[in-house]
Amino acid sequence: MDDRSFVAAQDFLLASKTFWTHRLYGELRKTYEEAAARAGAPLETPAEIAALLEGDTLYRYFAWLERHLQRFKYAGRYGLVPYHDERRAELSAVLRDSNAELAPELEMPAYYRRVDIHQHPGGVWSDQLDGYVYERGARSTTPLMGASHADLHHRFTDLVASRGVADTILDMGCGFGKSTHPFCQGFPKAQVEAIDLSGPCVALGAHDARAKGESNVRFRQMNAYDTDYDGGSFDLVTSTMVIHELPPTEIERLFAEAARLLAPGGRMAHLDFYAIDSPFARFIHYGHGRRNNEPFMQPWAEMDLHGCLAELGFTNIEVIPFQEAEGVGQRGDSAWRFPWTVIYAEKQPVDML
């Protein structure tokens, strides 16, 4: 397919997603509020809301459209996978100069292999071009109506930087580096280690870092909750949109590994989806997880986060609502938004151990 046809098709899908995010969601919320008022009693759980709405025509269209827009985005005639596959030789050649440290023998966890996350055919790890596909797909994850999605990563880095400096940083589940590059730029004197299960993603991340002139980062293929770094190696451990893609037992292992890797007094900050403010928001969010092949969103959102982190010895634990771009997600915004949240905690300093 030619570039113009591909871009036009993807732009159409993005416009349709914007319609879904803004107009359709707003109408569905009105439908829910009217039905809840008629029910005469407060609805306190997602299951109660499901019983109220799942036979509703508007909700069924809302759910169907989200599921199929994502499918068309990746695997349709003008989808991301066929577009990049037609350019395989060219893109593969570009990656040959990547200096990422790959681990071809690394065993992919069963949960990671079992689901094509995001509806990305084969997952984000099984094909050499998956980094390119994931990078292009990330540009249209959440339509922001005039705001830049890149703002999210820089705003997160700025928030972390406002809490203090760091000489050594570990970016867990770095993907293709979208979360890593702002840390390289925001902490130019720090050594940044970026790790991910996906070899194709870290290969692209390392290639892009070299193109950007970022000499303070190393990309490695590695399991974030089973690393080979020495204990106490890092001042700062971060992740972005990783935790919700892990089963609960692996989430606990990731936090335990962060505790092991942090130096006394070190801190961790994870940007993810957690603080959900109403039963209706939970109902929509849990449905989104099912429709986009992200099965662990619900157990993560219901996890006792404070209890888990306190048991691991973390202090100053904070769950901070996060605004992904200026003017987005404020009170009165009727569009659907991810429940962006920063999970922040510190490892006890030596004098408290």
C-alpha positions, 0 to 999 in steps of 0.5 A: 500500500502507498503511504497516502492510503495508509495515513488516510486510513489511520487518520480515519480510524483516529477520527473515529476513535475521537468520536468514540472517546468524546461524543459516544462516551458522553451519550453513554454516560447520559444514558447510564445516569438516566437509567441509574436515576430510574433504578432508584438506588445507587449502583455501587459496583461495575457488575451492577452497572453491567446488569443495567447497561449490557443489553442497551443498544448504545452500550453494545455499539460503544463496545463493538466500535472500540473493539473493532477500531483497534482490530482495524488499526492493527490488522485491517487492510490498511493496518499497521502490521501489513503496512510495516510488513511491506517495508520489512527489508528496509526497516530491518536494515535500519535496525542492524546498527542498533546497539541494544543488548539482546537476549535471544534465549530469554524465555517469554513468560506464559502470561506474555505469550498467551495474549496478543496485548492491545490486539497487536497480532503476535504480541509486541515481541514475536516479530522483528518489526514489532517495535515499529508497529508499536511505536506507530500505534502509540501515536493514536492511543488516546485522542487528545483534541489538540493536545500532544500525547508526547506531553504525557511522558515529559510531564511525568519526567518533570514531576519525577525531576521535581522530587529530586536528582538521580545519578542512576535510573532504571526504566522498567518495561521501556518498550521502544523508548518513548518513556526513556528518552525524556529521562535521558534528556531530563537527567542528562548527567544520569546513567539510564538503563532501559529494559524490556522483554521485547527484543524488537522494541529495545532494538528500536529504542537503542537505534532512536537513542543513537539518532537523538544523540543520547549517550547516557542510556543502554537498552537491554532485553530483560525481564523487569522483575528478574534483572541481573543488576546488583542490589542497591544499584539505582537512585530511581526506578520508573515504569510507564504503562507496564504494571497494568499489563502484569498479573498480580503475582508479577506485579508484586515481584516487580515491586520487590525487584524495585525495592532490591535495586534501589539504594537506601533513600532511593525512590520509584515512580510508576505512571499507570492506570490506578485511581478510578473515581466511580463505579461507572468509570470502573465499568468502562475501564474494565470493559476497555481491558477486555476489548483491547486484550489487557486482562489484568487491568481489573485485578491491578485496579483492585489491588491493595497497593499501599499494603503491598508497598508497605510490606516491602518496606517502602515509605512515603507512599503516594497515589497521585492523579496525573493530568496527561496534558494541559487542560485535559481530564479536568472537571467538566471534561466529558470525554473518556480518559484513562485513569492516569496515576503516578505511584510514588514511594521511597526506600528507607534511608540507611538510618531507618533500616 
